[in-house]
Amino acid sequence: TASTRRTNLVYLIFMLAFSGMEFTLTFLAVERFGFSPAQNGGMFVFIGFILILVQGGIVRRLASPVGEKRLAVVGLASGILAFIAIAFAAKLSLFFVGLGLMALSVGLVSPTLSALVSLYSKEDEQGASLGVFRSAGSFARAIGPLLAAFAYFAYGAQNAYLFGAIIVIVPFVMALPLPKPVK
């Protein structure tokens, strides 16, 4: 359906930006804050912990009463804020706020868009639709780091992350008109 294709495109663009941000985070943490390998590891533990809380608690509890589309839109908005916060983070506190927003964003967007693809698809097309969804994510994870590394090293960290925020505006706007799925 058109909603399934739109949701897949939203996920592809979102994951292009976020896989690139994830890839360049260690460069930024070392460049701005002098992170050691252990501190970079701690940064990813922090992100992982928030992801666990969001996907294991928030999404599971709020998907029915709030709806998958609303959670996805909130996640996309959080992603835009994450990129902006990280772009301008001169202090560790703002950097970790940005990381928290990033984890919240990914934790909300990935499962809710996956659910929307399933809900928008006819029963006999769900496997194929979810396969396209996962393939879009894999493609984005392959290309996103390359594009982000180019932007990061050619234009600097701040510009690369601001460009990421602009990219995430596209799926945010694309997700707004998605219909409420019929369950």
LINBELVEN-V867613 format. One record per residue. N is the residue number from 1. RES is the residue in one small letter. OMEGA is omega as a letter, one per 30 degrees, with the letter a starting at -180 (999 if undefined). NEAR is the number of other C-alpha atoms within 12 Angstrom. Layout:
n = {N:N}
res = {RES:RES}
omega = {OMEGA:OMEGA}
near = {NEAR:NEAR}
This chain:
n = {1:2:3:4:5:6:7:8:9:10:11:12:13:14:15:16:17:18:19:20:21:22:23:24:25:26:27:28:29:30:31:32:33:34:35:36:37:38:39:40:41:42:43:44:45:46:47:48:49:50:51:52:53:54:55:56:57:58:59:60:61:62:63:64:65:66:67:68:69:70:71:72:73:74:75:76:77:78:79:80:81:82:83:84:85:86:87:88:89:90:91:92:93:94:95:96:97:98:99:100:101:102:103:104:105:106:107:108:109:110:111:112:113:114:115:116:117:118:119:120:121:122:123:124:125:126:127:128:129:130:131:132:133:134:135:136:137:138:139:140:141:142:143:144:145:146:147:148:149:150:151:152:153:154:155:156:157:158:159:160:161:162:163:164:165:166:167:168:169:170:171:172:173:174:175:176:177:178:179:180:181:182:183}
res = {t:a:s:t:r:r:t:n:l:v:y:l:i:f:m:l:a:f:s:g:m:e:f:t:l:t:f:l:a:v:e:r:f:g:f:s:p:a:q:n:g:g:m:f:v:f:i:g:f:i:l:i:l:v:q:g:g:i:v:r:r:l:a:s:p:v:g:e:k:r:l:a:v:v:g:l:a:s:g:i:l:a:f:i:a:i:a:f:a:a:k:l:s:l:f:f:v:g:l:g:l:m:a:l:s:v:g:l:v:s:p:t:l:s:a:l:v:s:l:y:s:k:e:d:e:q:g:a:s:l:g:v:f:r:s:a:g:s:f:a:r:a:i:g:p:l:l:a:a:f:a:y:f:a:y:g:a:q:n:a:y:l:f:g:a:i:i:v:i:v:p:f:v:m:a:l:p:l:p:k:p:v:k}
omega = {l:l:l:a:l:l:l:l:l:a:l:a:l:a:l:a:a:l:l:l:a:a:a:a:a:l:a:a:l:a:a:a:l:a:l:l:l:l:l:l:l:l:a:l:l:l:a:l:l:l:l:l:a:a:a:a:a:a:a:a:a:a:a:a:a:a:a:a:l:l:l:a:l:l:l:l:l:l:l:l:l:l:a:l:a:l:a:a:l:l:a:a:l:l:a:l:l:l:l:l:l:a:l:a:a:a:l:a:a:a:a:l:l:l:l:l:l:a:l:a:l:a:a:l:a:a:l:a:l:l:l:l:a:l:l:l:l:l:a:l:l:a:a:l:l:l:a:l:l:a:a:a:l:a:l:a:a:l:l:a:l:l:l:l:l:l:a:l:a:l:l:a:l:a:a:a:l:a:l:a:l:a:999}
near = {21:16:27:32:27:31:47:42:34:42:48:36:37:49:42:35:46:48:32:36:50:35:30:34:38:28:24:35:33:20:20:22:22:16:19:17:14:14:18:24:17:18:31:24:18:24:29:23:20:27:29:21:21:31:27:19:17:27:34:22:17:21:27:18:13:18:29:38:40:29:39:42:38:31:41:46:33:33:45:38:34:38:45:34:29:39:35:27:27:21:17:22:15:21:29:30:29:35:42:34:34:47:37:40:41:43:36:43:47:38:34:41:49:37:34:41:42:33:30:32:30:21:15:12:17:21:17:20:32:30:19:26:35:26:20:29:31:22:23:29:27:21:24:32:28:23:28:38:30:22:25:30:20:13:16:22:34:29:25:35:42:30:30:43:36:27:34:42:29:28:37:36:24:27:37:23:18:31:22:22:25:15:15}
